[in-house]
Amino acid sequence: MILTGNEILKNVGEKKIVIDPFETSQLNPNSYNFTLGDRLMVYNNYVLDAKKDNEVREIIIPESGITLASGTVYLGHTREVIGSDYFCPIIRGRSSIGRLGLFINITADLIDIGSINQLTLQLNAVQPVTIYPGMQIGQVTFWVPCGEIRKYDGKYKGAHGPVPSKMYLDFSNK
């Protein structure tokens, strides 16, 4: 069951949903528009290795914007801290962003219950597109879980800013 905008607002007020900062003007009938933070990370090498801690460089997005090239994965982040210990957030790009050929999450749309942080976005442009810090880039919906809740306690917990892949840690645990 998906929460309506009014239920999102109510649960933000009751502290069961975290969206910080929260702007009522970004509330939709059954979602909330989140905004793009001011930093990107880009991998230094074109060929990436899942078993390695791949090197990245940070880019500050200027107020005048930055043009993303196609064929590159840019790691961005939400300006907002988003999450819940009670509901399951799902993120997706706004339709206006999709119409510009920009994907904001390649595979990671499910945010685990208990993961409350700035969300890392995996930005991939079909063709060059200019983006700006603070632009409304995506939407988050909140879903009611069924069954016992087990809160997220993984390697990306408490993230601020874009966070590169930590998949290499999965290999070191074997």
Helices and strands as residue ranges (DSSP letters): H 5-13, E 17-20, G 24-26, E 32-35, E 39-43, E 56-60, E 66-68, E 74-84, E 88-93, H 95-98, E 102-103, E 117-125, E 129-131, E 136-143, H 168-172
